[in-house]
Amino acid sequence: MRHYRNANDIVVYLRLIEQMDSPEMQAGRNALSVVSGMAAADPEYLKRLSDPAYVPEEFKSAGPLLRFLEHISVLVTKGGVAEQLVLAEYADNFVSMWDLARPAILQRRIAFGPHTGRAFEHLAMRARRYIDGGAMAREYDALERDPRDLAS
C-alpha cells in the first residue's frame, strides 16, 4: 500500500508541475500582478471588486489560477497530496502569489462569502511557516552538499 501511495504522490506532483508551468497558469500569474498593481493604485477598482457582478478582464486569466490553487490547497490540507512535495517546489511561489492576491481576495470575500480563497490562504500561511522555519533552506542546502560524484 505504501508503494501505491508514493506512486500516487509522484503522479500528482508531476501533474502539479505540468499545470503550474502551463501557459494558462503563466498568464494567470501575469494577470495576478496586474490585479495587484491596479488594486494598489486605484482604491475605486479595489472597492468594485466587492461587487459580485464586477468581473474585470484581468480576472479571466487570474481566475483559473486562483481556482486551481484553491483546489490543490484543499488536497494538500486534507492529506490527499503530500504537503512536503508541494511546498518543496512551490512554497515561495504560493507566498508571493498570496501577497499579490490578498487585497483582491479580501474584497471578493465581501462579494462571494467569507470562505472565498480560504484554502489557498491556509496553504500560503503553511508555506510561509515552512520557509520561515528554515525547512526549505535546509533542503536546498542539502542539495548543494550532495556528496555523490557528478562524473558518475
MARNUKE-307940 format. One record per atom (N, C-alpha, C, O): x, y, z; residue in one letter; chain; atom name; residue number from 1. Coordinates in steps of 0.02 Angstrom, whole numbers. Layout:
px, py, pz, mise, torlo, vexnu, doro
X, Y, Z, A, A, CA, NUM .
...
end
This chain:
px, py, pz, mise, torlo, vexnu, doro
41, -59, 0, M, A, N, 1 .
0, 0, 0, M, A, CA, 1 .
43, 63, 0, M, A, C, 1 .
27, 113, -33, M, A, O, 1 .
98, 60, 37, R, A, N, 2 .
142, 119, 41, R, A, CA, 2 .
170, 135, -29, R, A, C, 2 .
178, 194, -46, R, A, O, 2 .
185, 84, -68, H, A, N, 3 .
211, 95, -136, H, A, CA, 3 .
159, 129, -179, H, A, C, 3 .
175, 173, -219, H, A, O, 3 .
96, 109, -172, Y, A, N, 4 .
42, 141, -210, Y, A, CA, 4 .
35, 214, -190, Y, A, C, 4 .
27, 258, -233, Y, A, O, 4 .
39, 227, -126, R, A, N, 5 .
33, 296, -101, R, A, CA, 5 .
90, 339, -129, R, A, C, 5 .
78, 395, -152, R, A, O, 5 .
151, 313, -127, N, A, N, 6 .
208, 351, -153, N, A, CA, 6 .
201, 362, -228, N, A, C, 6 .
217, 416, -253, N, A, O, 6 .
178, 312, -264, A, A, N, 7 .
168, 319, -336, A, A, CA, 7 .
115, 372, -350, A, A, C, 7 .
123, 413, -396, A, A, O, 7 .
61, 372, -312, N, A, N, 8 .
9, 422, -321, N, A, CA, 8 .
35, 492, -306, N, A, C, 8 .
20, 539, -343, N, A, O, 8 .
75, 499, -254, D, A, N, 9 .
104, 564, -238, D, A, CA, 9 .
148, 589, -295, D, A, C, 9 .
146, 649, -312, D, A, O, 9 .
186, 545, -324, I, A, N, 10 .
231, 565, -378, I, A, CA, 10 .
190, 586, -439, I, A, C, 10 .
206, 636, -472, I, A, O, 10 .
138, 549, -455, V, A, N, 11 .
96, 566, -513, V, A, CA, 11 .
63, 634, -502, V, A, C, 11 .
62, 676, -547, V, A, O, 11 .
36, 645, -443, V, A, N, 12 .
4, 709, -428, V, A, CA, 12 .
55, 765, -430, V, A, C, 12 .
41, 819, -457, V, A, O, 12 .
113, 754, -403, Y, A, N, 13 .
166, 804, -404, Y, A, CA, 13 .
185, 823, -476, Y, A, C, 13 .
193, 882, -492, Y, A, O, 13 .
193, 773, -519, L, A, N, 14 .
212, 787, -588, L, A, CA, 14 .
156, 824, -625, L, A, C, 14 .
170, 868, -665, L, A, O, 14 .
94, 807, -611, R, A, N, 15 .
38, 844, -641, R, A, CA, 15 .
35, 915, -615, R, A, C, 15 .
18, 962, -652, R, A, O, 15 .
50, 924, -552, L, A, N, 16 .
51, 991, -523, L, A, CA, 16 .
103, 1034, -558, L, A, C, 16 .
89, 1091, -577, L, A, O, 16 .
162, 1007, -567, I, A, N, 17 .
216, 1044, -602, I, A, CA, 17 .
194, 1060, -673, I, A, C, 17 .
203, 1117, -696, I, A, O, 17 .
166, 1012, -707, E, A, N, 18 .
143, 1023, -776, E, A, CA, 18 .
91, 1079, -778, E, A, C, 18 .
95, 1122, -822, E, A, O, 18 .
44, 1078, -732, Q, A, N, 19 .
-8, 1129, -731, Q, A, CA, 19 .
20, 1197, -713, Q, A, C, 19 .
3, 1247, -745, Q, A, O, 19 .
62, 1200, -661, M, A, N, 20 .
89, 1264, -639, M, A, CA, 20 .
133, 1297, -692, M, A, C, 20 .
138, 1358, -696, M, A, O, 20 .
166, 1256, -733, D, A, N, 21 .
209, 1282, -786, D, A, CA, 21 .
173, 1293, -852, D, A, C, 21 .
204, 1314, -901, D, A, O, 21 .
108, 1280, -854, S, A, N, 22 .
70, 1286, -916, S, A, CA, 22 .
62, 1359, -936, S, A, C, 22 .
65, 1403, -894, S, A, O, 22 .
52, 1372, -1000, P, A, N, 23 .
42, 1441, -1023, P, A, CA, 23 .
-18, 1474, -989, P, A, C, 23 .
-16, 1534, -976, P, A, O, 23 .
-71, 1436, -976, E, A, N, 24 .
-130, 1464, -943, E, A, CA, 24 .
-113, 1490, -873, E, A, C, 24 .
-134, 1545, -854, E, A, O, 24 .
-74, 1451, -835, M, A, N, 25 .
-56, 1472, -768, M, A, CA, 25 .
-6, 1530, -769, M, A, C, 25 .
-7, 1573, -726, M, A, O, 25 .
39, 1530, -818, Q, A, N, 26 .
85, 1586, -825, Q, A, CA, 26 .
47, 1650, -840, Q, A, C, 26 .
63, 1703, -813, Q, A, O, 26 .
-3, 1645, -883, A, A, N, 27 .
-46, 1704, -897, A, A, CA, 27 .
-82, 1725, -834, A, A, C, 27 .
-91, 1785, -822, A, A, O, 27 .
-104, 1677, -794, G, A, N, 28 .
-137, 1693, -731, G, A, CA, 28 .
-91, 1729, -683, G, A, C, 28 .
-113, 1776, -649, G, A, O, 28 .
-29, 1709, -679, R, A, N, 29 .
20, 1743, -636, R, A, CA, 29 .
30, 1815, -659, R, A, C, 29 .
33, 1861, -618, R, A, O, 29 .
35, 1824, -725, N, A, N, 30 .
43, 1892, -751, N, A, CA, 30 .
-19, 1934, -735, N, A, C, 30 .
-13, 1993, -717, N, A, O, 30 .
-78, 1905, -743, A, A, N, 31 .
-140, 1941, -729, A, A, CA, 31 .
-145, 1957, -654, A, A, C, 31 .
-170, 2010, -636, A, A, O, 31 .
-120, 1912, -613, L, A, N, 32 .
-121, 1925, -541, L, A, CA, 32 .
-78, 1986, -523, L, A, C, 32 .
-97, 2025, -480, L, A, O, 32 .
-23, 1993, -557, S, A, N, 33 .
19, 2053, -547, S, A, CA, 33 .
-18, 2116, -569, S, A, C, 33 .
-12, 2168, -537, S, A, O, 33 .
-55, 2110, -624, V, A, N, 34 .
-93, 2168, -648, V, A, CA, 34 .
-147, 2186, -598, V, A, C, 34 .
-156, 2245, -581, V, A, O, 34 .
-184, 2135, -573, V, A, N, 35 .
-236, 2147, -523, V, A, CA, 35 .
-206, 2181, -462, V, A, C, 35 .
-234, 2229, -436, V, A, O, 35 .
-150, 2156, -439, S, A, N, 36 .
-117, 2184, -380, S, A, CA, 36 .
-98, 2257, -391, S, A, C, 36 .
-110, 2299, -347, S, A, O, 36 .
-69, 2271, -448, G, A, N, 37 .
-49, 2339, -464, G, A, CA, 37 .
-109, 2386, -468, G, A, C, 37 .
-106, 2443, -443, G, A, O, 37 .
-162, 2363, -500, M, A, N, 38 .
-222, 2405, -506, M, A, CA, 38 .
-255, 2416, -438, M, A, C, 38 .
-278, 2471, -423, M, A, O, 38 .
-256, 2364, -397, A, A, N, 39 .
-286, 2370, -330, A, A, CA, 39 .
-246, 2419, -287, A, A, C, 39 .
-275, 2457, -248, A, A, O, 39 .
-181, 2418, -294, A, A, N, 40 .
-139, 2463, -254, A, A, CA, 40 .
-144, 2536, -279, A, A, C, 40 .
-140, 2582, -239, A, A, O, 40 .
-153, 2544, -344, A, A, N, 41 .
-153, 2611, -372, A, A, CA, 41 .
-222, 2645, -373, A, A, C, 41 .
-227, 2706, -373, A, A, O, 41 .
-275, 2604, -373, D, A, N, 42 .
-342, 2632, -382, D, A, CA, 42 .
-389, 2606, -328, D, A, C, 42 .
-414, 2549, -334, D, A, O, 42 .
-403, 2644, -276, P, A, N, 43 .
-449, 2622, -223, P, A, CA, 43 .
-519, 2606, -250, P, A, C, 43 .
-554, 2564, -222, P, A, O, 43 .
-540, 2641, -302, E, A, N, 44 .
-606, 2629, -331, E, A, CA, 44 .
-609, 2559, -364, E, A, C, 44 .
-659, 2524, -358, E, A, O, 44 .
-555, 2540, -397, Y, A, N, 45 .
-551, 2472, -427, Y, A, CA, 45 .
-557, 2420, -371, Y, A, C, 45 .
-594, 2371, -378, Y, A, O, 45 .
-520, 2430, -318, L, A, N, 46 .
-522, 2383, -262, L, A, CA, 46 .
-593, 2379, -233, L, A, C, 46 .
-616, 2324, -217, L, A, O, 46 .
-626, 2436, -226, K, A, N, 47 .
-694, 2437, -200, K, A, CA, 47 .
-743, 2400, -246, K, A, C, 47 .
-787, 2365, -223, K, A, O, 47 .
-734, 2408, -312, R, A, N, 48 .
-778, 2375, -360, R, A, CA, 48 .
-772, 2299, -356, R, A, C, 48 .
-819, 2263, -374, R, A, O, 48 .
-715, 2274, -334, L, A, N, 49 .
-706, 2201, -328, L, A, CA, 49 .
-753, 2170, -278, L, A, C, 49 .
-763, 2109, -279, L, A, O, 49 .
-782, 2209, -234, S, A, N, 50 .
-830, 2183, -185, S, A, CA, 50 .
-899, 2173, -215, S, A, C, 50 .
-944, 2146, -182, S, A, O, 50 .
-909, 2193, -278, D, A, N, 51 .
-972, 2184, -313, D, A, CA, 51 .
-970, 2118, -351, D, A, C, 51 .
-927, 2109, -394, D, A, O, 51 .
-1015, 2070, -336, P, A, N, 52 .
-1012, 2005, -369, P, A, CA, 52 .
-1023, 2009, -445, P, A, C, 52 .
-1001, 1964, -481, P, A, O, 52 .
-1055, 2060, -469, A, A, N, 53 .
-1068, 2067, -541, A, A, CA, 53 .
-1006, 2094, -578, A, A, C, 53 .
-1003, 2089, -639, A, A, O, 53 .
-959, 2122, -541, Y, A, N, 54 .
-899, 2152, -573, Y, A, CA, 54 .
-847, 2098, -584, Y, A, C, 54 .
-820, 2069, -536, Y, A, O, 54 .
-832, 2085, -648, V, A, N, 55 .
-780, 2038, -666, V, A, CA, 55 .
-733, 2072, -715, V, A, C, 55 .
-746, 2073, -775, V, A, O, 55 .
-679, 2101, -691, P, A, N, 56 .
-633, 2136, -735, P, A, CA, 56 .
-598, 2088, -784, P, A, C, 56 .
-593, 2028, -770, P, A, O, 56 .
-576, 2114, -838, E, A, N, 57 .
-545, 2073, -891, E, A, CA, 57 .
-486, 2032, -865, E, A, C, 57 .
-478, 1974, -884, E, A, O, 57 .
-446, 2061, -822, E, A, N, 58 .
-387, 2025, -796, E, A, CA, 58 .
-405, 1965, -753, E, A, C, 58 .
-364, 1920, -743, E, A, O, 58 .
-467, 1962, -728, F, A, N, 59 .
-489, 1905, -689, F, A, CA, 59 .
-500, 1844, -733, F, A, C, 59 .
-502, 1788, -708, F, A, O, 59 .
-508, 1854, -798, K, A, N, 60 .
-518, 1797, -843, K, A, CA, 60 .
-456, 1753, -847, K, A, C, 60 .
-460, 1694, -862, K, A, O, 60 .
-398, 1782, -834, S, A, N, 61 .
-336, 1743, -831, S, A, CA, 61 .
-317, 1725, -759, S, A, C, 61 .
-293, 1670, -746, S, A, O, 61 .
-328, 1771, -713, A, A, N, 62 .
-310, 1758, -643, A, A, CA, 62 .
-358, 1708, -611, A, A, C, 62 .
-339, 1670, -567, A, A, O, 62 .
-421, 1708, -633, G, A, N, 63 .
-471, 1663, -604, G, A, CA, 63 .
-454, 1590, -607, G, A, C, 63 .
-456, 1556, -556, G, A, O, 63 .
-435, 1563, -667, P, A, N, 64 .
-416, 1492, -669, P, A, CA, 64 .
-357, 1475, -624, P, A, C, 64 .
-356, 1421, -594, P, A, O, 64 .
-309, 1520, -619, L, A, N, 65 .
-252, 1508, -575, L, A, CA, 65 .
-275, 1504, -503, L, A, C, 65 .
-256, 1458, -466, L, A, O, 65 .
-315, 1552, -481, L, A, N, 66 .
-338, 1553, -412, L, A, CA, 66 .
-383, 1494, -396, L, A, C, 66 .
-379, 1466, -341, L, A, O, 66 .
-425, 1473, -443, R, A, N, 67 .
-467, 1413, -432, R, A, CA, 67 .
-423, 1351, -426, R, A, C, 67 .
-436, 1308, -383, R, A, O, 67 .
-373, 1345, -469, F, A, N, 68 .
-327, 1288, -465, F, A, CA, 68 .
-291, 1287, -398, F, A, C, 68 .
-286, 1235, -367, F, A, O, 68 .
-266, 1345, -377, L, A, N, 69 .
-231, 1348, -313, L, A, CA, 69 .
-278, 1330, -255, L, A, C, 69 .
-256, 1298, -207, L, A, O, 69 .
-340, 1351, -260, E, A, N, 70 .
-388, 1333, -208, E, A, CA, 70 .
-399, 1257, -205, E, A, C, 70 .
-400, 1228, -151, E, A, O, 70 .
-405, 1226, -263, H, A, N, 71 .
-416, 1154, -266, H, A, CA, 71 .
-355, 1115, -241, H, A, C, 71 .
-362, 1068, -202, H, A, O, 71 .
-296, 1134, -263, I, A, N, 72 .
-236, 1099, -241, I, A, CA, 72 .
-225, 1109, -167, I, A, C, 72 .
-199, 1065, -132, I, A, O, 72 .
-244, 1168, -142, S, A, N, 73 .
-238, 1182, -70, S, A, CA, 73 .
-281, 1137, -28, S, A, C, 73 .
-260, 1113, 24, S, A, O, 73 .
-342, 1124, -52, V, A, N, 74 .
-386, 1078, -16, V, A, CA, 74 .
-355, 1008, -15, V, A, C, 74 .
-356, 975, 37, V, A, O, 74 .
-329, 986, -72, L, A, N, 75 .
-298, 920, -74, L, A, CA, 75 .
-239, 914, -27, L, A, C, 75 .
-230, 864, 7, L, A, O, 75 .
-198, 966, -24, V, A, N, 76 .
-139, 966, 21, V, A, CA, 76 .
-162, 967, 93, V, A, C, 76 .
-138, 928, 135, V, A, O, 76 .
-208, 1012, 109, T, A, N, 77 .
-231, 1020, 178, T, A, CA, 77 .
-264, 957, 205, T, A, C, 77 .
-257, 941, 264, T, A, O, 77 .
-301, 922, 163, K, A, N, 78 .
-337, 862, 184, K, A, CA, 78 .
-295, 799, 177, K, A, C, 78 .
-320, 744, 191, K, A, O, 78 .
-232, 805, 156, G, A, N, 79 .
-188, 748, 153, G, A, CA, 79 .
-192, 708, 90, G, A, C, 79 .
-164, 653, 86, G, A, O, 79 .
-227, 733, 40, G, A, N, 80 .
-233, 697, -23, G, A, CA, 80 .
-171, 702, -66, G, A, C, 80 .
-160, 661, -111, G, A, O, 80 .
-130, 752, -53, V, A, N, 81 .
-68, 763, -89, V, A, CA, 81 .
-14, 776, -36, V, A, C, 81 .
-27, 811, 13, V, A, O, 81 .
45, 749, -46, A, A, N, 82 .
99, 758, 3, A, A, CA, 82 .
120, 831, 7, A, A, C, 82 .
147, 859, -40, A, A, O, 82 .
108, 861, 64, E, A, N, 83 .
123, 932, 75, E, A, CA, 83 .
197, 947, 65, E, A, C, 83 .
214, 998, 35, E, A, O, 83 .
240, 904, 88, Q, A, N, 84 .
312, 917, 83, Q, A, CA, 84 .
335, 921, 10, Q, A, C, 84 .
379, 961, -6, Q, A, O, 84 .
306, 879, -33, L, A, N, 85 .
324, 883, -104, L, A, CA, 85 .
302, 949, -134, L, A, C, 85 .
340, 982, -170, L, A, O, 85 .
242, 969, -119, V, A, N, 86 .
214, 1031, -147, V, A, CA, 86 .
251, 1091, -121, V, A, C, 86 .
269, 1136, -159, V, A, O, 86 .
264, 1094, -56, L, A, N, 87 .
298, 1152, -27, L, A, CA, 87 .
371, 1156, -48, L, A, C, 87 .
398, 1210, -57, L, A, O, 87 .
403, 1098, -56, A, A, N, 88 .
473, 1099, -77, A, A, CA, 88 .
481, 1133, -145, A, A, C, 88 .
531, 1166, -158, A, A, O, 88 .
432, 1125, -187, E, A, N, 89 .
435, 1155, -254, E, A, CA, 89 .
405, 1225, -258, E, A, C, 89 .
432, 1268, -294, E, A, O, 89 .
351, 1236, -222, Y, A, N, 90 .
312, 1297, -235, Y, A, CA, 90 .
299, 1342, -175, Y, A, C, 90 .
259, 1389, -180, Y, A, O, 90 .
330, 1330, -118, A, A, N, 91 .
316, 1371, -59, A, A, CA, 91 .
326, 1445, -73, A, A, C, 91 .
283, 1486, -56, A, A, O, 91 .
382, 1462, -102, D, A, N, 92 .
395, 1533, -115, D, A, CA, 92 .
346, 1563, -165, D, A, C, 92 .
326, 1621, -159, D, A, O, 92 .
326, 1523, -215, N, A, N, 93 .
276, 1546, -264, N, A, CA, 93 .
209, 1558, -230, N, A, C, 93 .
176, 1608, -243, N, A, O, 93 .
188, 1512, -186, F, A, N, 94 .
124, 1519, -152, F, A, CA, 94 .
123, 1582, -110, F, A, C, 94 .
73, 1619, -109, F, A, O, 94 .
177, 1595, -75, V, A, N, 95 .
180, 1654, -31, V, A, CA, 95 .
177, 1717, -74, V, A, C, 95 .
139, 1763, -57, V, A, O, 95 .
215, 1720, -127, S, A, N, 96 .
215, 1781, -168, S, A, CA, 96 .
147, 1790, -203, S, A, C, 96 .
123, 1847, -209, S, A, O, 96 .
117, 1736, -226, M, A, N, 97 .
51, 1742, -258, M, A, CA, 97 .
-2, 1764, -207, M, A, C, 97 .
-46, 1804, -224, M, A, O, 97 .
3, 1738, -146, W, A, N, 98 .
-45, 1760, -95, W, A, CA, 98 .
-37, 1834, -80, W, A, C, 98 .
-86, 1871, -74, W, A, O, 98 .
26, 1856, -74, D, A, N, 99 .
38, 1926, -60, D, A, CA, 99 .
10, 1971, -114, D, A, C, 99 .
-17, 2025, -100, D, A, O, 99 .
15, 1949, -177, L, A, N, 100 .
-14, 1987, -232, L, A, CA, 100 .
-90, 1985, -231, L, A, C, 100 .
-123, 2037, -242, L, A, O, 100 .
-119, 1927, -218, A, A, N, 101 .
-192, 1918, -223, A, A, CA, 101 .
-230, 1940, -162, A, A, C, 101 .
-290, 1953, -167, A, A, O, 101 .
-198, 1946, -105, R, A, N, 102 .
-233, 1958, -42, R, A, CA, 102 .
-283, 2016, -44, R, A, C, 102 .
-341, 2006, -26, R, A, O, 102 .
-263, 2076, -65, P, A, N, 103 .
-312, 2131, -64, P, A, CA, 103 .
-374, 2116, -107, P, A, C, 103 .
-430, 2130, -86, P, A, O, 103 .
-363, 2087, -165, A, A, N, 104 .
-420, 2071, -209, A, A, CA, 104 .
-463, 2016, -179, A, A, C, 104 .
-524, 2019, -183, A, A, O, 104 .
-432, 1965, -151, I, A, N, 105 .
-470, 1910, -121, I, A, CA, 105 .
-511, 1934, -62, I, A, C, 105 .
-569, 1913, -54, I, A, O, 105 .
-483, 1978, -22, L, A, N, 106 .
-522, 2005, 35, L, A, CA, 106 .
-584, 2041, 10, L, A, C, 106 .
-637, 2036, 41, L, A, O, 106 .
-579, 2077, -45, Q, A, N, 107 .
-637, 2110, -74, Q, A, CA, 107 .
-686, 2060, -104, Q, A, C, 107 .
-747, 2069, -99, Q, A, O, 107 .
-660, 2008, -135, R, A, N, 108 .
-704, 1956, -164, R, A, CA, 108 .
-741, 1918, -109, R, A, C, 108 .
-795, 1892, -121, R, A, O, 108 .
-713, 1916, -49, R, A, N, 109 .
-748, 1884, 7, R, A, CA, 109 .
-811, 1924, 25, R, A, C, 109 .
-861, 1895, 46, R, A, O, 109 .
-808, 1989, 16, I, A, N, 110 .
-868, 2030, 27, I, A, CA, 110 .
-921, 2011, -24, I, A, C, 110 .
-980, 2007, -8, I, A, O, 110 .
-899, 1999, -86, A, A, N, 111 .
-946, 1982, -140, A, A, CA, 111 .
-971, 1910, -135, A, A, C, 111 .
-1030, 1898, -146, A, A, O, 111 .
-928, 1863, -120, F, A, N, 112 .
-945, 1792, -126, F, A, CA, 112 .
-945, 1753, -62, F, A, C, 112 .
-956, 1692, -63, F, A, O, 112 .
-932, 1785, -6, G, A, N, 113 .
-934, 1750, 57, G, A, CA, 113 .
-867, 1741, 90, G, A, C, 113 .
-815, 1748, 57, G, A, O, 113 .
-868, 1727, 154, P, A, N, 114 .
-806, 1727, 194, P, A, CA, 114 .
-758, 1670, 179, P, A, C, 114 .
-701, 1671, 203, P, A, O, 114 .
-779, 1621, 141, H, A, N, 115 .
-735, 1564, 129, H, A, CA, 115 .
-698, 1569, 62, H, A, C, 115 .
-659, 1525, 45, H, A, O, 115 .
-710, 1622, 25, T, A, N, 116 .
-677, 1632, -39, T, A, CA, 116 .
-601, 1636, -28, T, A, C, 116 .
-577, 1680, 8, T, A, O, 116 .
-565, 1591, -60, G, A, N, 117 .
-492, 1591, -55, G, A, CA, 117 .
-463, 1567, 10, G, A, C, 117 .
-403, 1573, 21, G, A, O, 117 .
-504, 1539, 54, R, A, N, 118 .
-479, 1518, 121, R, A, CA, 118 .
-429, 1461, 116, R, A, C, 118 .
-378, 1461, 152, R, A, O, 118 .
-442, 1413, 73, A, A, N, 119 .
-396, 1356, 69, A, A, CA, 119 .
-328, 1379, 44, A, A, C, 119 .
-276, 1358, 70, A, A, O, 119 .
-328, 1422, -7, F, A, N, 120 .
-264, 1447, -32, F, A, CA, 120 .
-229, 1490, 20, F, A, C, 120 .
-168, 1486, 28, F, A, O, 120 .
-266, 1530, 57, E, A, N, 121 .
-236, 1569, 110, E, A, CA, 121 .
-203, 1523, 162, E, A, C, 121 .
-148, 1536, 185, E, A, O, 121 .
-238, 1470, 179, H, A, N, 122 .
-211, 1423, 228, H, A, CA, 122 .
-146, 1392, 203, H, A, C, 122 .
-96, 1388, 240, H, A, O, 122 .
-145, 1371, 139, L, A, N, 123 .
-85, 1341, 111, L, A, CA, 123 .
-29, 1393, 107, L, A, C, 123 .
29, 1376, 121, L, A, O, 123 .
-45, 1454, 90, A, A, N, 124 .
7, 1506, 86, A, A, CA, 124 .
37, 1519, 155, A, A, C, 124 .
97, 1531, 161, A, A, O, 124 .
-4, 1517, 208, M, A, N, 125 .
22, 1527, 275, M, A, CA, 125 .
65, 1467, 297, M, A, C, 125 .
116, 1476, 331, M, A, O, 125 .
46, 1407, 277, R, A, N, 126 .
88, 1348, 291, R, A, CA, 126 .
154, 1354, 252, R, A, C, 126 .
206, 1335, 278, R, A, O, 126 .
150, 1379, 191, A, A, N, 127 .
210, 1388, 151, A, A, CA, 127 .
256, 1440, 183, A, A, C, 127 .
317, 1432, 185, A, A, O, 127 .
226, 1494, 208, R, A, N, 128 .
266, 1546, 241, R, A, CA, 128 .
301, 1517, 303, R, A, C, 128 .
360, 1531, 315, R, A, O, 128 .
265, 1477, 341, R, A, N, 129 .
294, 1446, 401, R, A, CA, 129 .
350, 1397, 381, R, A, C, 129 .
401, 1392, 415, R, A, O, 129 .
339, 1360, 327, Y, A, N, 130 .
389, 1313, 301, Y, A, CA, 130 .
453, 1351, 282, Y, A, C, 130 .
508, 1328, 298, Y, A, O, 130 .
446, 1406, 248, I, A, N, 131 .
504, 1447, 228, I, A, CA, 131 .
537, 1477, 290, I, A, C, 131 .
598, 1471, 299, I, A, O, 131 .
497, 1511, 332, D, A, N, 132 .
524, 1545, 391, D, A, CA, 132 .
554, 1497, 441, D, A, C, 132 .
600, 1516, 478, D, A, O, 132 .
529, 1436, 443, G, A, N, 133 .
555, 1386, 490, G, A, CA, 133 .
622, 1357, 468, G, A, C, 133 .
654, 1320, 506, G, A, O, 133 .
643, 1373, 407, G, A, N, 134 .
708, 1350, 383, G, A, CA, 134 .
707, 1284, 347, G, A, C, 134 .
759, 1261, 322, G, A, O, 134 .
649, 1251, 343, A, A, N, 135 .
646, 1185, 310, A, A, CA, 135 .
666, 1190, 237, A, A, C, 135 .
702, 1146, 212, A, A, O, 135 .
643, 1241, 203, M, A, N, 136 .
660, 1248, 133, M, A, CA, 136 .
735, 1260, 124, M, A, C, 136 .
766, 1229, 80, M, A, O, 136 .
763, 1303, 165, A, A, N, 137 .
834, 1317, 161, A, A, CA, 137 .
875, 1254, 175, A, A, C, 137 .
925, 1241, 140, A, A, O, 137 .
855, 1216, 225, R, A, N, 138 .
891, 1154, 241, R, A, CA, 138 .
890, 1105, 183, R, A, C, 138 .
940, 1073, 168, R, A, O, 138 .
832, 1099, 151, E, A, N, 139 .
826, 1052, 95, E, A, CA, 139 .
870, 1075, 37, E, A, C, 139 .
904, 1034, 6, E, A, O, 139 .
869, 1139, 22, Y, A, N, 140 .
910, 1164, -34, Y, A, CA, 140 .
984, 1162, -16, Y, A, C, 140 .
1026, 1150, -60, Y, A, O, 140 .
1002, 1175, 46, D, A, N, 141 .
1071, 1169, 67, D, A, CA, 141 .
1096, 1097, 61, D, A, C, 141 .
1153, 1085, 42, D, A, O, 141 .
1052, 1050, 76, A, A, N, 142 .
1072, 979, 69, A, A, CA, 142 .
1084, 962, -4, A, A, C, 142 .
1128, 921, -19, A, A, O, 142 .
1046, 991, -49, L, A, N, 143 .
1057, 979, -120, L, A, CA, 143 .
1126, 1004, -142, L, A, C, 143 .
1160, 972, -181, L, A, O, 143 .
1145, 1062, -115, E, A, N, 144 .
1210, 1091, -133, E, A, CA, 144 .
1268, 1050, -105, E, A, C, 144 .
1323, 1054, -132, E, A, O, 144 .
1257, 1013, -51, R, A, N, 145 .
1310, 973, -21, R, A, CA, 145 .
1306, 899, -41, R, A, C, 145 .
1335, 856, -8, R, A, O, 145 .
1270, 885, -94, D, A, N, 146 .
1262, 816, -116, D, A, CA, 146 .
1331, 784, -126, D, A, C, 146 .
1369, 807, -169, D, A, O, 146 .
1347, 731, -88, P, A, N, 147 .
1414, 702, -91, P, A, CA, 147 .
1426, 657, -151, P, A, C, 147 .
1482, 634, -161, P, A, O, 147 .
1376, 643, -190, R, A, N, 148 .
1386, 598, -247, R, A, CA, 148 .
1432, 630, -299, R, A, C, 148 .
1433, 690, -308, R, A, O, 148 .
1469, 587, -332, D, A, N, 149 .
1515, 609, -384, D, A, CA, 149 .
1475, 628, -447, D, A, C, 149 .
1437, 587, -473, D, A, O, 149 .
1484, 689, -470, L, A, N, 150 .
1448, 712, -528, L, A, CA, 150 .
1469, 677, -593, L, A, C, 150 .
1431, 674, -641, L, A, O, 150 .
1529, 650, -594, A, A, N, 151 .
1555, 617, -653, A, A, CA, 151 .
1524, 548, -664, A, A, C, 151 .
1522, 523, -721, A, A, O, 151 .
1498, 518, -611, S, A, N, 152 .
1472, 450, -619, S, A, CA, 152 .
1400, 449, -639, S, A, C, 152 .
1371, 396, -648, S, A, O, 152 .
end
